[in-house]
């Protein structure tokens, strides 16, 4: 009888290790796929052919506040061609609002930003010279224009996309406060 108990424990241990291994390695692939889907939804782009380089979602705060960040690499200029033909993406240099949100900007009345930063206050997106950007203000107030008004509010709800033509990397940031 003792032999059967030891055998059962070994079987349960082996089954547990299989589930743990599948959970660890399987979740990583599913997480990458979900992050690519999220980027595609936020930026309204086809992520086929993209390789997820980094992803972080800090939306665990009060009422879902937080920042979603992802970096996706594309090869052979395929994303650049898509953005050029899209019409809703603008070529760099970035306007003052996007500059302030991403890297900080000196205005006549002071300095704004950067707002999309890591825990140490460093910009999430490295400086970009050549490429395209897109800003979606998800908190436009009736009767007010989007864009520059973002910097004069008590809360932020926007999504910004940046494509760096020099590196082939597409960045997506979604901020909710």
VOFI-437205 format. One record per residue: x, y, z of N, C-alpha, C in turn; residue number from 0. Coordinates in Angstrom, 1 decimal, decimal comma. Example, Ala and Ser with C-alpha at 12.3 -4.5 7.8 and 13.67 -1.06 7.14 Angstrom:
2
    n.x    n.y    n.z   ca.x   ca.y   ca.z    c.x    c.y    c.z   i
   13,2   -5,7    7,8   12,3   -4,5    7,8   13,2   -3,3    7,8   0
   12,8   -2,2    7,1   13,7   -1,1    7,1   12,9    0,0    7,9   1
***
This chain:
177
    n.x    n.y    n.z   ca.x   ca.y   ca.z    c.x    c.y    c.z   i
    0,8   -1,2    0,0    0,0    0,0    0,0    0,9    1,3    0,0   0
    2,0    1,2    0,8    2,8    2,4    0,8    3,4    2,7   -0,6   1
    3,7    1,8   -1,3    4,2    2,0   -2,7    3,2    2,7   -3,5   2
    1,9    2,4   -3,4    0,9    3,1   -4,2    0,7    4,5   -3,8   3
    0,9    4,9   -2,5    0,8    6,3   -2,1    1,9    7,1   -2,6   4
    3,1    6,5   -2,6    4,3    7,2   -3,1    4,1    7,4   -4,6   5
    3,6    6,4   -5,3    3,4    6,5   -6,7    2,4    7,6   -7,1   6
    1,3    7,6   -6,3    0,3    8,6   -6,5    0,8   10,0   -6,3   7
    1,6   10,2   -5,3    2,3   11,5   -5,0    3,1   11,9   -6,2   8
    3,9   11,0   -6,7    4,8   11,3   -7,9    3,9   11,6   -9,1   9
    2,8   10,9   -9,3    2,0   11,2  -10,5    1,4   12,6  -10,3  10
    0,9   12,9   -9,1    0,3   14,3   -8,9    1,3   15,4   -9,0  11
    2,5   15,1   -8,6    3,6   16,1   -8,7    4,0   16,3  -10,2  12
    4,0   15,2  -10,9    4,3   15,3  -12,4    3,2   16,1  -13,1  13
    2,0   15,8  -12,8    0,9   16,5  -13,4    0,9   18,0  -13,0  14
    1,2   18,3  -11,8    1,3   19,6  -11,4    2,4   20,4  -12,1  15
    3,6   19,7  -12,3    4,7   20,3  -13,0    4,3   20,6  -14,5  16
    3,6   19,7  -15,1    3,1   19,9  -16,5    2,2   21,1  -16,5  17
    1,2   21,2  -15,6    0,4   22,4  -15,7    1,1   23,7  -15,4  18
    2,1   23,6  -14,5    2,9   24,8  -14,2    3,7   25,2  -15,4  19
    4,3   24,3  -16,1    5,1   24,6  -17,3    4,3   25,1  -18,4  20
    3,1   24,5  -18,6    2,2   25,0  -19,7    1,7   26,4  -19,3  21
    1,4   26,6  -18,0    0,9   27,9  -17,6    2,0   29,0  -17,7  22
    3,2   28,7  -17,4    4,3   29,7  -17,5    4,6   30,0  -19,0  23
    4,8   29,0  -19,8    5,2   29,3  -21,2    4,0   29,6  -22,0  24
    2,9   29,0  -21,8    1,7   29,3  -22,6    1,1   30,7  -22,3  25
    1,1   31,2  -21,1    0,6   32,5  -20,8    1,5   33,6  -21,4  26
    2,8   33,4  -21,5    3,7   34,4  -22,2    3,3   34,6  -23,6  27
    3,0   33,5  -24,3    2,6   33,7  -25,7    1,2   34,3  -25,8  28
    0,3   33,9  -25,0   -1,0   34,5  -25,0   -1,0   36,0  -24,6  29
   -0,1   36,3  -23,7    0,0   37,7  -23,3    0,6   38,6  -24,4  30
    1,5   38,1  -25,2    2,1   38,8  -26,3    1,0   39,0  -27,4  31
    0,2   37,9  -27,6   -0,9   38,1  -28,6   -1,9   39,1  -28,2  32
   -2,2   39,0  -26,9   -3,2   40,0  -26,4   -2,7   41,4  -26,4  33
   -1,4   41,6  -26,2   -0,8   42,9  -26,2   -0,8   43,5  -27,7  34
   -0,5   42,6  -28,6   -0,6   43,0  -30,0   -2,0   43,3  -30,5  35
   -3,0   42,6  -30,0   -4,4   42,9  -30,3   -4,8   44,2  -29,7  36
   -4,3   44,5  -28,4   -4,6   45,8  -27,8   -4,0   47,0  -28,6  37
   -2,8   46,8  -29,0   -2,2   47,9  -29,8   -3,0   48,1  -31,1  38
   -3,3   47,0  -31,8   -4,1   47,1  -33,0   -5,5   47,8  -32,8  39
   -6,1   47,5  -31,7   -7,4   48,1  -31,3   -7,2   49,6  -31,1  40
   -6,2   49,9  -30,2   -6,0   51,3  -29,8   -5,6   52,2  -31,0  41
   -4,7   51,7  -31,9   -4,2   52,5  -33,0   -4,9   52,2  -34,3  42
   -5,9   51,3  -34,3   -6,6   50,9  -35,5   -5,7   50,5  -36,6  43
   -4,7   49,6  -36,3   -3,8   49,1  -37,3   -3,7   47,6  -37,3  44
   -3,2   47,1  -38,4   -3,0   45,6  -38,5   -1,7   45,3  -37,9  45
   -1,6   44,5  -36,9   -0,4   44,1  -36,2    0,3   42,9  -36,8  46
   -0,3   42,3  -37,9    0,3   41,2  -38,5    1,8   41,5  -38,9  47
    2,7   40,6  -38,6    4,1   40,9  -39,0    4,8   41,6  -37,9  48
    4,2   42,0  -36,8    4,8   42,8  -35,7    5,4   41,8  -34,7  49
    6,5   42,2  -34,1    7,1   41,4  -33,0    7,1   42,3  -31,8  50
    6,4   41,8  -30,8    6,3   42,5  -29,5    7,6   42,5  -28,8  51
    8,1   43,7  -28,6    9,4   43,9  -27,9    9,2   44,1  -26,4  52
    8,2   44,9  -26,0    8,0   45,2  -24,6    6,5   45,6  -24,4  53
    6,0   45,3  -23,3    4,6   45,6  -22,9    4,5   45,7  -21,4  54
    3,7   46,7  -21,0    3,4   46,9  -19,6    2,1   47,5  -19,5  55
    1,2   47,0  -18,6   -0,1   47,6  -18,4   -0,2   47,9  -16,9  56
   -0,3   49,2  -16,5   -0,4   49,6  -15,1   -1,8   50,1  -14,8  57
   -2,9   49,6  -15,5   -4,2   50,0  -15,3   -4,9   49,3  -14,1  58
   -4,1   49,1  -13,1   -4,7   48,5  -11,9   -5,1   49,5  -10,8  59
   -5,0   50,8  -11,2   -5,3   51,8  -10,2   -6,8   52,1  -10,0  60
   -7,1   53,1   -9,3   -8,4   53,5   -8,9   -9,2   53,8  -10,2  61
  -10,4   53,2  -10,3  -11,2   53,3  -11,5  -10,5   53,0  -12,8  62
   -9,6   52,1  -12,8   -8,9   51,7  -14,0   -7,8   52,7  -14,5  63
   -7,4   53,6  -13,6   -6,4   54,5  -14,0   -5,0   53,8  -14,3  64
   -4,2   54,3  -15,1   -2,9   53,8  -15,4   -2,5   54,0  -16,8  65
   -1,3   53,4  -17,1   -0,7   53,6  -18,5   -0,5   52,2  -19,1  66
   -0,9   52,1  -20,3   -0,6   50,9  -21,1    0,5   51,3  -22,1  67
    1,6   50,5  -22,2    2,7   50,8  -23,1    3,1   49,5  -23,8  68
    3,4   49,7  -25,1    3,9   48,5  -25,9    4,8   49,1  -27,0  69
    5,8   48,3  -27,3    6,7   48,5  -28,4    6,7   47,3  -29,3  70
    6,5   47,6  -30,6    6,4   46,5  -31,6    7,3   46,8  -32,7  71
    8,1   45,8  -33,1    9,1   46,0  -34,2    8,4   45,4  -35,5  72
    8,6   46,2  -36,6    8,2   45,8  -37,9    9,4   45,8  -38,9  73
    9,4   44,9  -39,8   10,6   44,8  -40,8   10,2   45,3  -42,1  74
   11,2   45,7  -42,9   11,0   46,0  -44,3   10,1   47,2  -44,6  75
    9,9   48,1  -43,7    9,1   49,4  -44,0    7,7   49,2  -44,2  76
    7,1   48,0  -43,9    5,7   47,7  -44,1    4,8   48,6  -43,3  77
    5,2   48,9  -42,1    4,3   49,8  -41,3    4,4   51,2  -41,8  78
    5,6   51,6  -42,2    5,7   53,0  -42,7    4,8   53,2  -43,9  79
    4,8   52,3  -44,8    3,9   52,4  -46,0    2,4   52,5  -45,5  80
    2,0   51,7  -44,5    0,7   51,7  -44,1    0,3   53,1  -43,4  81
    1,2   53,6  -42,7    1,0   54,9  -42,0    0,9   56,1  -43,0  82
    1,8   56,0  -44,0    1,8   57,1  -45,1    0,5   57,1  -45,8  83
   -0,1   55,9  -46,0   -1,4   55,9  -46,8   -2,6   56,1  -45,9  84
   -2,4   56,0  -44,6   -3,6   56,1  -43,7   -4,2   57,4  -43,7  85
   -3,4   58,5  -43,6   -3,9   59,8  -43,6   -4,2   60,4  -42,2  86
   -4,3   59,6  -41,2   -4,6   60,2  -39,9   -3,3   60,3  -39,0  87
   -2,2   59,8  -39,5   -0,9   59,9  -38,9   -0,1   61,1  -39,4  88
    0,5   61,9  -38,6    1,3   63,0  -39,0    2,8   62,7  -39,0  89
    3,6   63,3  -39,9    5,0   63,1  -39,9    5,7   63,9  -38,9  90
    6,8   63,4  -38,3    7,6   64,2  -37,4    8,2   65,4  -38,1  91
    8,4   66,5  -37,4    8,5   66,7  -36,0    7,1   66,7  -35,4  92
    7,0   66,3  -34,1    5,7   66,3  -33,4    5,2   67,7  -33,1  93
    3,9   67,8  -33,0    3,3   69,1  -32,6    3,6   69,3  -31,1  94
    3,4   70,5  -30,6    3,7   70,9  -29,2    3,0   70,0  -28,2  95
    1,8   69,6  -28,4    1,1   68,8  -27,4    1,7   67,4  -27,3  96
    1,9   66,8  -28,5    2,5   65,4  -28,4    3,9   65,5  -27,9  97
    4,7   66,6  -28,2    6,0   66,8  -27,6    5,9   66,8  -26,1  98
    5,0   67,6  -25,6    4,8   67,7  -24,1    4,4   66,4  -23,5  99
    3,5   65,7  -24,1    3,1   64,4  -23,5    4,2   63,4  -23,5 100
    5,0   63,3  -24,5    6,0   62,3  -24,6    7,3   62,6  -24,0 101
    7,8   63,9  -24,2    9,2   64,2  -23,8    9,3   65,5  -23,0 102
    8,2   66,2  -22,9    8,2   67,5  -22,2    8,4   68,6  -23,2 103
    7,9   69,8  -22,9    8,0   70,9  -23,9    7,9   72,2  -23,1 104
    8,8   73,2  -23,5    8,8   74,5  -22,9    7,8   75,4  -23,6 105
    6,8   75,9  -22,9    5,9   76,8  -23,5    6,2   78,2  -22,9 106
    5,5   79,2  -23,4    5,7   80,6  -22,9    5,5   80,7  -21,4 107
    4,4   79,9  -20,9    4,0   80,0  -19,5    4,6   78,9  -18,7 108
    5,6   78,2  -19,1    6,3   77,2  -18,3    6,6   75,9  -19,1 109
    6,8   74,9  -18,3    7,1   73,6  -18,9    6,0   72,6  -18,6 110
    5,6   71,8  -19,7    4,7   70,8  -19,5    5,4   69,4  -19,8 111
    5,0   68,4  -19,0    5,5   67,1  -19,2    6,9   66,8  -18,9 112
    7,4   65,6  -19,2    6,7   64,6  -19,9    5,7   63,9  -19,0 113
    4,6   63,3  -19,6    3,6   62,7  -18,9    3,6   61,1  -19,0 114
    4,1   60,7  -20,1    4,2   59,2  -20,3    5,6   58,8  -19,9 115
    5,7   58,5  -18,6    7,1   58,1  -18,1    7,0   56,8  -17,3 116
    8,2   56,3  -17,0    8,3   55,1  -16,2    8,3   55,6  -14,7 117
    8,6   54,6  -13,8    8,5   54,9  -12,4    9,6   55,9  -11,9 118
   10,7   56,1  -12,7   11,7   57,0  -12,4   11,6   58,4  -13,1 119
   10,5   58,6  -13,8   10,2   59,8  -14,5   10,9   59,9  -15,8 120
   11,4   58,8  -16,4   12,0   58,8  -17,7   11,0   58,6  -18,8 121
   11,0   59,3  -19,9   10,0   59,0  -21,0   10,0   57,6  -21,4 122
    8,8   57,0  -21,6    8,6   55,6  -22,0    9,1   55,5  -23,5 123
    8,9   56,5  -24,3    9,3   56,4  -25,7   10,5   57,2  -25,9 124
   11,6   56,6  -26,5   12,8   57,4  -26,8   12,5   58,4  -27,8 125
   13,4   59,4  -27,9   13,3   60,5  -28,8   13,2   60,0  -30,2 126
   12,3   60,6  -31,0   12,2   60,1  -32,4   12,4   61,3  -33,4 127
   13,2   61,1  -34,4   13,4   62,2  -35,3   12,7   62,0  -36,6 128
   12,6   60,7  -37,1   11,9   60,4  -38,3   10,9   59,4  -38,1 129
    9,7   59,7  -38,6    8,6   58,8  -38,4    7,2   59,5  -38,4 130
    6,3   58,9  -37,7    4,9   59,3  -37,7    4,4   59,3  -36,3 131
    3,4   60,1  -36,0    2,7   60,0  -34,7    1,2   60,2  -34,9 132
    0,4   59,8  -33,9   -1,0   59,8  -33,9   -1,5   60,1  -32,5 133
   -2,4   61,0  -32,3   -3,0   61,2  -31,0   -4,5   61,2  -31,0 134
   -5,0   60,4  -30,1   -6,5   60,3  -30,0   -6,9   60,7  -28,6 135
   -7,5   61,9  -28,5   -8,0   62,4  -27,2   -9,3   61,8  -26,9 136
   -9,4   60,9  -26,0  -10,6   60,1  -25,6  -11,4   60,9  -24,6 137
  -11,1   62,1  -24,3  -11,8   62,9  -23,3  -12,2   64,3  -23,9 138
  -12,5   64,4  -25,1  -12,9   65,6  -25,7  -14,2   66,1  -25,1 139
  -14,2   67,3  -24,6  -15,4   67,9  -24,0  -16,2   68,6  -25,1 140
  -17,5   68,5  -25,1  -18,4   69,1  -26,0  -18,1   70,6  -26,1 141
  -17,9   71,2  -27,2  -17,7   72,6  -27,4  -16,2   73,0  -27,3 142
  -15,3   72,0  -27,0  -13,9   72,3  -26,9  -13,2   71,4  -27,9 143
  -12,1   72,0  -28,4  -11,3   71,3  -29,3  -10,4   70,3  -28,6 144
  -10,0   69,2  -29,2   -9,1   68,3  -28,7   -7,7   68,8  -28,8 145
   -6,7   67,9  -28,5   -5,3   68,3  -28,7   -4,7   69,1  -27,6 146
   -4,5   70,4  -27,9   -3,8   71,3  -26,9   -4,6   71,3  -25,6 147
   -5,9   71,2  -25,6   -6,7   71,3  -24,4   -6,3   70,1  -23,4 148
   -5,7   69,1  -23,9   -5,3   68,0  -23,0   -4,4   68,5  -21,9 149
   -3,5   69,4  -22,2   -2,5   69,9  -21,2   -3,2   70,8  -20,2 150
   -4,4   71,2  -20,3   -5,1   72,1  -19,4   -6,2   71,5  -18,7 151
   -6,1   70,2  -18,4   -7,2   69,5  -17,7   -6,7   68,9  -16,4 152
   -7,6   68,5  -15,6   -7,3   67,8  -14,4   -7,1   66,3  -14,5 153
   -7,4   65,8  -15,7   -7,3   64,4  -15,9   -6,9   64,1  -17,4 154
   -6,3   62,9  -17,6   -5,9   62,6  -19,0   -6,5   61,3  -19,4 155
   -7,0   61,3  -20,6   -7,6   60,0  -21,2   -7,3   60,1  -22,7 156
   -6,1   59,6  -23,1   -5,7   59,7  -24,5   -4,9   58,5  -24,8 157
   -4,7   58,3  -26,1   -3,9   57,3  -26,7   -3,0   57,9  -27,7 158
   -1,7   57,6  -27,7   -0,7   58,1  -28,6    0,0   57,0  -29,2 159
    0,2   57,1  -30,5    1,0   56,1  -31,3    2,2   56,8  -31,9 160
    3,4   56,2  -31,9    4,6   56,8  -32,5    5,3   55,7  -33,2 161
    5,6   56,0  -34,5    6,4   55,0  -35,3    7,7   55,7  -35,6 162
    8,8   55,0  -35,2   10,2   55,4  -35,5   10,7   54,8  -36,8 163
   10,8   55,6  -37,8   11,2   55,0  -39,1   12,6   54,5  -39,1 164
   13,5   55,1  -38,3   14,9   54,7  -38,2   15,1   53,3  -37,6 165
   14,2   52,9  -36,7   14,3   51,6  -36,0   13,3   50,6  -36,4 166
   12,2   51,1  -37,1   11,1   50,2  -37,4   10,2   49,8  -36,2 167
   10,3   50,6  -35,2    9,5   50,3  -33,9    8,3   51,2  -33,8 168
    7,2   50,6  -33,5    5,9   51,3  -33,3    5,7   51,3  -31,8 169
    5,4   52,4  -31,2    5,1   52,5  -29,8    3,6   52,9  -29,6 170
    3,0   52,4  -28,6    1,6   52,7  -28,3    1,6   53,0  -26,8 171
    1,0   54,1  -26,4    0,7   54,4  -25,0   -0,7   54,9  -24,9 172
   -1,3   54,4  -23,8   -2,7   54,7  -23,5   -2,7   55,2  -22,0 173
   -3,1   56,4  -21,8   -3,1   57,0  -20,4   -4,5   57,3  -20,0 174
   -4,8   56,8  -18,8   -6,1   57,1  -18,1   -5,9   57,5  -16,7 175
   -6,4   58,7  -16,4   -6,3   59,2  -15,0   -7,6   59,6  -14,5 176
***
